[in-house]
């Protein structure tokens, strides 16, 4: 008599195989999602570094005048991150990059340098990565430091859930105040 598999054994074997195949398929989709997120994180760091590096280079340039550094304001406005989302819903509803670009340009255009080279003042491109960026530049009058904060994300709605890149820049430029001018607190 020939030994054969019963219907119950075949059904059980197919069930075990199906569970294994489904587990592998779910791992594949999880790996794909994590790979995409990792690529966005790396691109976000590069984008943030490019924006912050250009601002830091300009704000810490040794030929930057004190008067132009001191004339900086809070950008994009006094509201900080609230400039990027709907106050009622707390959600970023549109692309924040135009607001960030205006803030970047406002800061760069207000800076004046005595002779010498002017740092690169153009907004870095992130078009190939599809990233959106939000920028804050915070400076108190008569303070020798400025703070820069940046976030980036592919989706505007997840912008405030992304990592915050932050730096503080100290004034290192030319003190162009007259000798009779009062010495400000914190100025080197």
Secondary structure, 3 states (H helix, E strand, C coil): CCCCCCHHHHHHHHHHHHHHHHHHHHHHHHHHHHHHHHHHHHHHHHHHHHHHHHHHHHHCCCCEEHHHHHCCCCECCCCHHHHHCCCCCCCCCCCCHHHHHHHHHHHHHHCCECCCCCCCCCCCCCCCCCCEEEEEEEECCCCCEEEEEEEEECCHHHHHHCCCEEEEEECCCECCCCCCCCCCCCCC
